[in-house]
Amino acid sequence: MLDSRKDHVKFWRPQMLLMVSNPRSCRPLIHFVNDLKKSGLYVIGHVKVEDVSNNDVDSLSTEHPNWLSLVDYLKVKAFVELTIAPTVREGMRHLVRLSGLGAMKPNTIILGFYDSSDPIDFLQSVSSFCNSEDVEQSPVSSGVFTDLPELTGNKNLSPEEYVGMIQDGIKLQKNVCICRHFHLLDKMGIVKNRHMTFIDVWPMNMFYPASSDFSDNTTLFLLQLACILNMVPGWKTKTVLRVMLCSKTTDDDVKRREMQLRVLLRQLRINATIRIVLFDHVYSSYNLSDDATYVPSASLTNLNPEYLTAFNDFLRDQSHNTAVIFGYLPLPPSDEGAKAHYLKMLDTLTDNLPPTVLIHGISPVISTTL
């Protein structure tokens, strides 16, 4: 459907814009998003940071064919969009607004995680890249993408600008996904494994657990993406979808919440198991009032860092045989001074986990009233 005036939730498909700094370090994530897109649009976007007025010719004209060759070589169904901008943040706004055609435009922005880990060159060896009979013609052998910032040790954006990109995606009414630890993802290992692995969904705002709501857009989007992944060939026969329901021993409504979640999964025709996990030892270090409203700037400043460390330990204990974690991405603060702290909190929460996707949903993706 190309007419945006006829847009309706029943026509919804995941339309992905994956922002890539350097494809040499993003191969597992590029393949993962290709699995997530189902039959929707998939755009691989890249921003070259420079002043276009300083060039006599378009510097991207010689780079674009390399990106197209990369897509062919990876065997993913994706479009490539490149742009030049003074900053990565401004370039991402260009791509979000201009990529696609008609109503077939990205509704979901996917970013890698901003941290200090050393990037891994997945294109260094052909065996780790992709099977091909035409190795000599591959972008690997020609040595392209070696001068892009991520592999040279330089970053084109600051932590504040990165969090600003998350804010921009939300302001532009796009779902936002933050992906971390995807260098650990080994789909062939999952397929060849004799034992089943898990796709875990944690439908709660871990910065503010009292706000958990199974009917909000983020939770529904979490369930939708996890269900799509679980239906993809390879994943379908080797993974089990689990929804993790956090509870305390003092809660007297656990059965009601479990039944509410079970009814929702049945309505959405999502085949998943529900696992109730007690997190009293984690919640004991939570220092914000359950009755308070979640205000990003104030809540993040006052949140006990020991709580996040405890929650991270808890997630690791529950993820011994987990292939991918889908979690809730809290709203970022508008205060410029709190953005680096917000990113540090996300870093603490997701440290040493399996491949993790943090999601903030904006638009409705599911309807049970049709």
C-alpha positions in Angstrom: 0.0 0.0 0.0 1.5 3.3 -1.1 -1.3 5.8 -0.3 -0.6 7.0 3.3 -4.1 8.3 3.6 -5.4 4.7 3.7 -3.0 3.7 6.4 -4.6 1.4 9.0 -3.3 -0.9 11.8 -4.5 -4.0 9.9 -2.0 -3.2 7.1 0.9 -2.8 9.6 4.2 -4.4 8.8 7.6 -3.8 10.4 9.4 -1.3 8.1 12.9 -1.1 9.3 15.6 1.6 9.0 18.9 0.1 10.3 21.5 2.8 11.0 25.0 1.3 10.2 28.2 3.0 11.0 30.4 0.3 9.5 29.0 -2.9 7.9 32.2 -4.8 8.8 31.2 -4.9 12.4 27.4 -5.2 11.8 27.0 -8.4 9.8 25.1 -10.3 12.5 22.8 -7.4 13.2 22.2 -6.9 9.4 21.1 -10.5 9.2 19.0 -10.3 12.4 17.0 -7.3 11.1 16.5 -9.1 7.8 14.8 -11.8 9.8 12.7 -9.3 11.8 11.3 -7.4 8.8 9.0 -10.2 7.8 7.6 -8.9 4.4 8.1 -5.2 5.2 10.5 -2.6 4.1 14.2 -2.9 5.0 16.5 0.1 4.6 20.2 0.1 5.5 21.1 3.7 6.2 24.6 5.3 6.6 25.6 8.9 7.3 28.9 10.3 6.1 29.9 13.2 8.3 31.3 16.0 6.3 30.5 19.4 4.8 29.0 18.8 1.4 29.9 22.4 0.3 33.6 21.6 0.6 33.4 18.9 -2.2 33.3 19.5 -6.0 31.6 16.2 -6.6 29.3 13.9 -4.6 31.7 11.6 -2.6 28.9 9.0 -2.1 28.6 8.3 -5.8 31.7 6.0 -5.7 30.7 4.4 -2.3 27.1 3.5 -3.2 28.0 0.6 -5.5 30.0 -1.0 -2.7 27.0 -0.9 -0.4 24.9 -2.5 -3.1 27.5 -5.2 -3.6 27.5 -5.8 0.1 23.7 -6.3 0.2 23.9 -8.8 -2.7 26.8 -10.6 -1.0 24.9 -10.9 2.3 21.8 -12.1 0.5 19.5 -9.8 2.4 16.5 -8.0 0.9 17.2 -4.4 1.7 17.5 -1.0 0.1 20.6 1.2 0.8 20.2 4.9 1.6 23.3 7.0 2.1 23.5 10.7 3.0 26.0 13.4 3.8 25.4 15.6 6.8 27.4 17.7 9.3 26.4 15.3 12.1 25.1 11.7 12.4 22.0 12.9 14.2 21.0 15.3 11.4 21.8 12.7 8.8 19.5 10.2 10.5 16.7 12.7 10.4 17.2 13.0 6.6 17.0 9.3 6.2 13.9 8.9 8.4 12.0 11.5 6.5 13.1 10.6 3.0 13.6 6.9 2.9 10.9 4.7 1.3 8.0 5.4 -1.0 4.5 6.7 -0.2 3.2 4.9 2.9 5.9 2.3 2.6 8.3 4.3 4.8 10.3 3.2 7.8 8.2 3.0 11.0 11.0 1.6 13.1 14.5 2.9 13.6 17.2 0.4 14.7 20.4 1.6 16.3 23.5 -0.3 17.5 24.5 0.4 21.1 26.9 3.2 22.1 29.7 1.8 24.2 33.5 1.5 24.3 33.8 -2.1 23.2 36.2 -2.9 20.4 34.4 -3.6 17.1 34.9 -7.0 15.5 35.6 -7.2 11.7 33.1 -9.9 10.6 34.2 -9.4 6.9 37.8 -10.3 7.6 37.3 -13.9 6.8 35.0 -15.1 4.0 33.9 -18.1 6.0 32.5 -15.9 8.7 30.8 -13.7 6.2 28.7 -15.7 3.9 29.0 -18.7 1.5 29.7 -17.6 -2.0 31.2 -19.0 -5.2 32.4 -15.6 -6.3 34.8 -14.7 -3.5 37.0 -12.6 -5.7 34.2 -10.2 -6.6 33.1 -9.8 -3.0 33.4 -6.5 -1.1 35.7 -8.3 1.4 38.5 -9.0 -1.0 38.5 -5.4 -2.4 39.1 -4.0 1.1 36.3 -1.5 1.2 34.7 -0.1 4.4 38.1 -0.1 6.1 38.3 3.6 6.6 34.9 4.1 8.3 35.0 5.5 11.8 34.0 2.5 13.9 36.9 0.3 12.8 39.4 3.1 12.9 38.7 3.7 16.6 37.0 7.1 16.1 33.3 7.9 16.8 31.4 10.5 14.9 29.0 11.2 17.7 28.9 11.9 21.4 26.8 10.1 24.0 24.5 13.1 24.2 24.0 13.1 20.4 23.3 9.3 20.5 20.6 9.8 23.1 19.3 12.7 21.0 18.9 10.3 18.1 16.6 8.2 20.2 14.6 11.3 21.1 14.4 12.3 17.5 13.1 8.9 16.5 10.3 9.1 19.1 9.5 12.8 18.1 9.2 11.7 14.5 6.6 9.0 15.7 8.9 6.1 14.9 9.4 2.9 17.0 13.0 2.8 18.3 15.1 -0.3 18.9 18.5 -0.3 20.5 20.5 -3.5 19.8 23.5 -4.7 21.9 25.8 -7.7 22.0 24.8 -8.9 18.5 28.4 -9.8 17.9 27.5 -12.8 20.1 24.6 -13.9 17.9 25.4 -17.2 16.0 22.3 -18.2 14.1 24.0 -21.3 12.6 24.9 -22.3 16.1 21.3 -22.0 17.2 20.0 -24.0 14.2 22.6 -26.8 14.7 22.0 -27.0 18.5 20.3 -30.1 19.6 18.7 -28.3 22.4 16.0 -25.6 22.2 17.0 -22.0 23.1 14.7 -19.2 24.2 13.5 -15.9 22.9 12.8 -13.9 26.1 10.4 -11.0 26.3 10.5 -8.8 29.4 7.3 -6.6 29.2 8.1 -4.1 31.9 9.9 -0.7 32.2 12.9 -1.8 34.3 13.6 1.7 35.3 10.0 2.0 36.7 8.6 -1.5 37.2 5.3 -0.2 38.8 4.3 1.1 35.4 4.0 -2.3 33.7 1.0 -2.4 31.4 0.4 -5.3 29.0 -1.8 -3.1 26.7 0.7 -0.3 26.0 2.2 0.1 22.6 5.7 -0.8 23.7 4.6 -4.1 25.2 2.5 -5.0 22.2 5.4 -4.1 19.9 7.8 -6.3 22.0 5.5 -9.3 21.6 5.0 -8.6 17.9 8.7 -8.5 17.0 9.5 -11.5 19.2 6.6 -13.5 17.6 7.9 -12.6 14.1 11.4 -13.7 14.9 10.0 -17.0 16.4 8.2 -17.7 13.1 11.3 -17.2 10.8 12.8 -20.4 9.4 15.6 -21.6 11.5 14.3 -19.8 14.6 10.9 -21.5 14.4 12.1 -25.0 15.0 14.9 -24.2 17.4 13.5 -21.5 19.8 10.8 -21.2 22.3 9.1 -17.8 23.0 8.9 -17.0 26.7 7.2 -14.0 28.3 8.8 -13.2 31.7 6.3 -12.1 34.3 8.1 -10.4 37.2 6.4 -10.7 40.6 7.1 -10.3 44.3 6.1 -12.7 47.0 3.9 -10.0 48.5 1.9 -9.5 45.3 -1.7 -10.9 45.7 -2.6 -10.4 42.0 -0.1 -12.6 40.3 -2.7 -15.1 39.1 -4.9 -12.3 37.8 -1.9 -10.8 35.9 -0.9 -14.2 34.5 -4.5 -14.8 33.3 -4.6 -11.3 31.8 -1.4 -12.0 29.9 -2.5 -15.4 28.8 -5.8 -14.0 27.4 -3.8 -11.3 25.6 -1.5 -13.9 24.0 -4.5 -16.0 22.9 -6.2 -12.9 21.4 -3.0 -12.1 19.5 -2.5 -15.7 18.5 1.0 -15.7 19.9 2.3 -19.1 20.9 4.4 -18.4 24.0 5.0 -19.7 27.4 4.6 -17.5 30.5 7.3 -17.8 33.2 6.7 -16.2 36.6 10.0 -15.0 38.1 10.3 -13.6 41.6 12.5 -10.6 41.9 12.1 -9.6 45.6 15.9 -9.5 46.0 16.1 -7.0 43.1 13.2 -4.9 44.1 14.5 -4.5 47.6 17.1 -2.0 46.3 14.5 0.0 44.3 14.2 3.4 45.9 11.5 5.2 44.0 7.8 5.3 45.1 5.4 3.0 43.2 2.9 5.9 43.3 5.2 8.4 41.6 4.8 9.2 38.0 7.8 8.3 35.8 9.5 11.5 34.8 12.7 10.6 32.9 15.0 13.4 34.1 14.1 13.3 37.8 13.5 9.5 38.0 16.8 8.7 36.4 18.8 11.0 38.6 17.2 9.5 41.8 17.3 5.8 40.8 19.5 3.7 42.9 22.4 2.3 40.8 22.6 -0.8 42.9 19.1 -1.6 41.7 20.2 -1.7 38.1 23.2 -3.8 38.9 21.0 -6.2 40.8 18.5 -6.3 37.9 21.4 -7.0 35.5 22.5 -10.0 37.6 18.9 -11.2 37.7 18.6 -11.0 33.9 21.9 -13.0 33.5 20.7 -15.6 35.9 17.5 -16.1 33.9 19.2 -16.1 30.5 21.6 -19.1 30.6 20.0 -20.7 27.5 18.6 -17.5 25.8 19.3 -16.6 22.2 17.8 -13.1 22.2 16.3 -10.8 24.9 13.5 -8.3 24.0 13.3 -5.6 26.7 11.6 -2.2 27.4 13.4 1.0 26.4 12.5 3.7 28.9 11.9 7.2 27.6 15.2 9.3 27.5 15.4 12.5 29.5 15.0 15.8 27.8 17.6 17.4 30.0 20.9 17.6 28.1 22.9 17.0 31.3 21.1 13.7 32.1 21.6 12.1 28.7 25.1 10.6 29.4 23.7 9.3 32.7 20.8 7.7 31.0 23.1 5.9 28.6 25.3 4.7 31.5 22.2 3.2 33.1 21.3 1.3 30.0 24.9 0.1 29.8 24.7 -1.2 33.4 21.3 -2.8 32.8 22.4 -4.7 29.7 26.0 -5.5 30.6 27.2 -9.1 29.7 23.7 -10.2 28.5 23.0 -12.3 25.4 22.0 -10.3 22.3 19.5 -7.8 23.6 17.0 -5.5 21.9 15.6 -2.6 23.9 12.4 -1.3 22.3 10.2 1.8 22.7 6.9 1.5 20.8 5.0 4.5 19.5 2.3 3.4 17.1 -0.3 0.7 17.5 0.8 -2.5 15.8 -2.0 -4.9 16.8 -5.7 -4.6 16.9 -8.2 -7.2 18.4 -11.3 -5.2 17.2 -11.3 -6.0 13.5 
